[in-house]
Amino acid sequence: MMDHKSAPTTPVPPWQSEFSLDAGTVRTLLHSQFPSLSLTSLRYLGEGWDSAAYLVNDEWIFRFPKRQERQEWLESELSVLRLLGTQQLELSIPVPVYLGKPSQRFPCGFMGYRLIGGTQGDRVDLEWVDRNENARRLGVFLSALHSITLQEAAVRGILRYESPMEEVLAETVAMREMLWPQLPPELKDMSQPFLEGTYALTKMSPARSCLSHGDLHDEHILLDNAGCVSGVIDWGDSCVTDPAIDFSGLYAWLGETFVRDVLDHYTHSWDASFLEQIAFRARCAALSSYGHSLSGRGTSTANRLRMVWTAFGVSTT
C-alpha cells in the first residue's frame, strides 16, 4: 500500500515576496498611474521584510509591499503619516504624495514620497553621533508620537498589534540553533536565558499601549552632517502597541545610558519596570537581528553583532 503521508515542506521565509517586481514593472506602474511624473531615472534601493524601495529621479522614494497581507498595513501607515502631518514635529518624516492603486499588474497599493536627506544610523561611526542632542530630539519626538490618543488612532483606522513579551522571547528562542555557535563566550553566558527561554518575565509590569513607530532601529533613523537625528523613515510597522518597542531599538543602537537620557526628555511617566521591558526587547531584537544577518538578511553581521554587545551593556572598545 502506498504511503500517503505528505512530504515535508520548507517553511516560507517571512520576508519572501509574493509578487514579481522589477524596474520595468515599476516604470510601467508609474507611467500608467502617474502620467504627469516625468521619469528620468529609476534605481532599485533595496528591501526590508515587508517592502521594496525604488529611487525615482533622484528625488522620490516609491515603496511597494511584498505581500498581499501588507495592504492593510499600508493603509494604516498612510493614516499614521497623515495624522503626524498635522503635528508640529522637529524631525522629518515621509509625506506621501503619490498613492498607487492595486491593479492587474501589481495587486497592492503603493506610495511615493520626497526623498528625505540624511545618513542612516547603521552606516555611521557611532563616535560621530551627537548623543546629547539626539537624546533631546528623540525624547521630544517620542513624547509627541506617544501623546496621540488611542481614540484618534482608532477613528483613523490605525492598526493595533499586540506584542506579548512571551512571544518575543519565544521568537528569540527559535534563533538559538543559528546563533549559539556564532556567539562569543561572554555573550553566550549573558544571552543563555534569552535563547533557552528561562528569562524571568514575571518581574515586569504589563505593557501599556500607544501609537508607536514600531521599528525605530538604527537603519530607520537619519542623521545630518553634524551627527544629529534629522528624520525618521519606514513607518510600515507603525501601529498601536507597546511604547517600549520604540525605545528598544535605541537601546540596541547606543546603549542604556543613551536611552536614560532620551527618557529624561520624555514627558510620559516611566519606571524601572519600563526600562527593564526596553532592555528585554532590545536584547531579543539584537539577537534576532544578528541571527537574520547570519542568514544574509539585513545589515552586516559585524554591525548586528555590535548591537548584541551594546544591548547587553558590554563595550567592545
Summary of the structure (lengths in Angstrom):
residues: 317
radius of gyration: 20.4
end to end distance: 65.2
largest distance: 73.3
contacts: 959
relative contact order: 0.13
helix: 44%
strand: 14%
